[in-house]
Amino acid sequence: MPTHGSMTKAGKVRSQTPKVERRPKRNFPPRQRNRREYWIRKRKDAGLPVPTVIPPSSVTRRERQATA
């Protein structure tokens, strides 16, 4: 029974493929988005203005450390 190629050629195509950079994510993860939507809904119910900037509570600790 013939083999499917020698081990010397293993990974040949993957190593020749050019690296493509990831596109940045456009949306928040669901948990973070739900938290932000809840915050906005509560502000509207209380008759408070909803700022266009993201509240500090919905910015993750990792993102805060990255900007600092």
C-alpha positions as CSV (number, residue, x, y, z in Angstrom):
1,M,0.0,0.0,0.0
2,P,1.5,3.4,-1.0
3,T,2.3,6.0,1.7
4,H,0.9,9.5,1.7
5,G,4.3,11.2,1.2
6,S,7.5,11.1,3.1
7,M,8.1,12.8,6.5
8,T,10.8,14.9,5.0
9,K,8.1,16.9,3.2
10,A,5.8,17.3,6.2
11,G,4.7,20.9,6.7
12,K,6.0,22.1,3.3
13,V,2.9,23.9,2.2
14,R,2.2,25.6,5.5
15,S,5.8,27.0,5.7
16,Q,5.5,28.4,2.2
17,T,2.1,30.1,2.8
18,P,2.5,33.9,3.5
19,K,1.5,35.1,6.9
20,V,-1.7,37.1,6.9
21,E,-2.4,39.6,9.7
22,R,-5.6,39.2,11.7
23,R,-8.3,41.9,11.2
24,P,-9.2,43.7,14.4
25,K,-12.5,42.7,16.0
26,R,-15.3,45.2,15.4
27,N,-17.7,44.3,18.2
28,F,-17.4,43.7,21.9
29,P,-17.7,40.2,23.2
30,P,-21.4,39.3,24.1
31,R,-20.8,39.6,27.9
32,Q,-19.2,43.0,27.6
33,R,-21.8,44.2,25.1
34,N,-24.7,43.1,27.3
35,R,-23.2,44.9,30.3
36,R,-22.9,48.1,28.4
37,E,-26.4,47.8,27.0
38,Y,-27.8,47.3,30.5
39,W,-25.9,50.4,31.7
40,I,-27.3,52.4,28.9
41,R,-30.8,51.1,29.5
42,K,-30.6,52.0,33.2
43,R,-29.4,55.5,32.4
44,K,-32.3,56.1,30.0
45,D,-34.8,54.8,32.5
46,A,-33.4,57.2,35.2
47,G,-33.7,60.1,32.7
48,L,-29.9,60.6,32.7
49,P,-28.0,61.5,29.6
50,V,-26.2,58.6,27.9
51,P,-22.6,59.7,26.9
52,T,-21.2,58.6,23.6
53,V,-18.0,57.4,25.2
54,I,-17.7,54.0,26.8
55,P,-18.2,54.1,30.6
56,P,-15.1,53.0,32.6
57,S,-17.0,50.0,34.0
58,S,-17.3,48.4,30.6
59,V,-13.7,48.7,29.7
60,T,-11.8,45.5,30.6
61,R,-8.8,45.6,33.0
62,R,-6.6,44.3,30.2
63,E,-7.6,47.2,27.9
64,R,-7.0,49.7,30.7
65,Q,-3.5,48.3,31.3
66,A,-2.7,48.4,27.6
67,T,-3.5,52.1,27.3
68,A,-1.7,53.0,30.5
